[in-house]
Amino acid sequence: MDWDALLIGLLSCGAVRGVYTLLDARLRVHARAYATLKTHKQKYVVKNMIKAMYLAVLLAGAVPLVLVPIARDGRWHSARIRRFGMLYVSNDAVGLACVPRLPTTTRIHHCVTICLVVAAMAIDFQTSDVGQAMLVYTVASAAAYVVNLHLAARWLLRDTETLRKTAAVIYATCCAISWTWHLHWAWHRALRLPHLVYLGLLTAIVRDDLVLMRWLAR
């Protein structure tokens, strides 16, 4: 078990929760539309704004520190991956705790993601094909951070149609790449219990992806 990564995740949860308070205060002063929203909508806006910014930063860091070594040398830095994973999931954990009335599919999505990342604390990504598949899905999800930006901006701006269409295209592209990779991955393996458990849990995430994709494409 990577206790250092778990500690980093807990510290990140605390930091994200602190940013909730700071961003809420700033929006109340500078965004007139925000002040008119009900409390649960305000928290929803804050959650998605923070997630969009956090995912963009994490993706920028993961490219040189995690993805380039994999593509160049075939080296899966397990410790780095675990730390990025805990940072990635910290926003979901805080959202579950602090944002009321989240859609059921989103809550399930967050719970499954948290469980998978916690399980990854004991995984050697260099040798675990399930761990490698988890990283692929996580990177694809992080690359669609503009979706979270749209989910927040639609409550603050009058016209977000261009942003919605952009988010829809990016989201569909990221999901298509990830799902195609996973289908190829599953087809070329003698599936054992760990593979089946992972794929079973993944269906809950895919379901939420489909719900959000349909909504963006309306």
NORBEL-V703239 format. One record per residue. N is the residue number from 1. RES is the residue in one small letter. PHI is phi in whole degrees, -180 to 180 (none if undefined). NEAR is the number of other ideal C-beta (glycine too) atoms within 8 Angstrom. Layout:
N/RES/PHI/NEAR  N/RES/PHI/NEAR
This chain:
1/m/none/5  2/d/-89/10  3/w/-68/6  4/d/-63/8  5/a/-65/13  6/l/-62/12  7/l/-63/8  8/i/-61/11  9/g/-63/14  10/l/-65/8  11/l/-64/8  12/s/-65/11  13/c/-60/11  14/g/-63/8  15/a/-66/9  16/v/-62/13  17/r/-63/10  18/g/-65/8  19/v/-67/9  20/y/-53/14  21/t/-64/8  22/l/-66/8  23/l/-68/11  24/d/-59/11  25/a/-64/8  26/r/-68/8  27/l/-67/14  28/r/-62/9  29/v/-87/6  30/h/-107/5  31/a/-124/9  32/r/-61/5  33/a/-64/9  34/y/-62/12  35/a/-65/8  36/t/-87/5  37/l/-78/10  38/k/-69/5  39/t/-57/7  40/h/-68/9  41/k/-73/9  42/q/-61/12  43/k/-66/13  44/y/-65/14  45/v/-62/14  46/v/-60/13  47/k/-56/15  48/n/-75/12  49/m/-65/12  50/i/-65/13  51/k/-64/13  52/a/-60/14  53/m/-66/9  54/y/-66/11  55/l/-64/14  56/a/-62/9  57/v/-67/8  58/l/-63/12  59/l/-63/12  60/a/-62/7  61/g/-78/9  62/a/-70/12  63/v/-59/9  64/p/-75/6  65/l/-90/10  66/v/-121/12  67/l/-75/9  68/v/-62/9  69/p/-60/11  70/i/-67/10  71/a/-69/5  72/r/-85/7  73/d/-119/5  74/g/69/5  75/r/-102/8  76/w/-101/12  77/h/-77/10  78/s/-58/12  79/a/-61/9  80/r/-65/9  81/i/-61/14  82/r/-62/13  83/r/-67/11  84/f/-63/13  85/g/-62/14  86/m/-67/15  87/l/-65/12  88/y/-59/13  89/v/-84/12  90/s/-62/13  91/n/-67/13  92/d/-64/13  93/a/-64/12  94/v/-67/13  95/g/-61/12  96/l/-61/12  97/a/-79/6  98/c/-113/9  99/v/-110/11  100/p/-76/6  101/r/63/5  102/l/-66/11  103/p/-55/7  104/t/-57/6  105/t/-64/10  106/t/-69/9  107/r/-61/10  108/i/-62/11  109/h/-56/13  110/h/-63/13  111/c/-63/9  112/v/-65/12  113/t/-61/11  114/i/-62/12  115/c/-62/9  116/l/-66/11  117/v/-68/13  118/v/-63/8  119/a/-62/8  120/a/-68/13  121/m/-64/12  122/a/-111/6  123/i/-101/12  124/d/-94/7  125/f/-69/13  126/q/-68/7  127/t/-114/4  128/s/-94/9  129/d/-71/8  130/v/-67/10  131/g/-61/14  132/q/-64/10  133/a/-65/11  134/m/-59/13  135/l/-64/13  136/v/-59/12  137/y/-67/12  138/t/-65/10  139/v/-65/11  140/a/-62/12  141/s/-67/10  142/a/-64/12  143/a/-66/9  144/a/-98/12  145/y/-61/13  146/v/-63/12  147/v/-63/13  148/n/-65/12  149/l/-62/13  150/h/-66/14  151/l/-59/9  152/a/-84/15  153/a/-65/10  154/r/-64/10  155/w/-91/10  156/l/-114/10  157/l/-114/7  158/r/-74/3  159/d/-122/5  160/t/-122/10  161/e/-63/6  162/t/-64/7  163/l/-65/12  164/r/-63/11  165/k/-65/8  166/t/-63/10  167/a/-62/14  168/a/-63/11  169/v/-67/8  170/i/-63/12  171/y/-63/15  172/a/-62/10  173/t/-66/8  174/c/-63/12  175/c/-65/12  176/a/-62/8  177/i/-63/9  178/s/-65/12  179/w/-66/9  180/t/-63/8  181/w/-60/9  182/h/-67/13  183/l/-64/8  184/h/-64/8  185/w/-60/11  186/a/-69/10  187/w/-65/6  188/h/-99/5  189/r/-131/8  190/a/-83/3  191/l/-68/7  192/r/-110/6  193/l/-56/5  194/p/-59/7  195/h/-65/12  196/l/-67/9  197/v/-63/8  198/y/-61/12  199/l/-65/11  200/g/-64/7  201/l/-67/11  202/l/-64/11  203/t/-62/8  204/a/-67/11  205/i/-71/12  206/v/-62/9  207/r/-60/11  208/d/-66/13  209/d/-60/10  210/l/-66/8  211/v/-60/10  212/l/-68/10  213/m/-64/12  214/r/-63/8  215/w/-65/7  216/l/-67/12  217/a/-89/7  218/r/-61/4
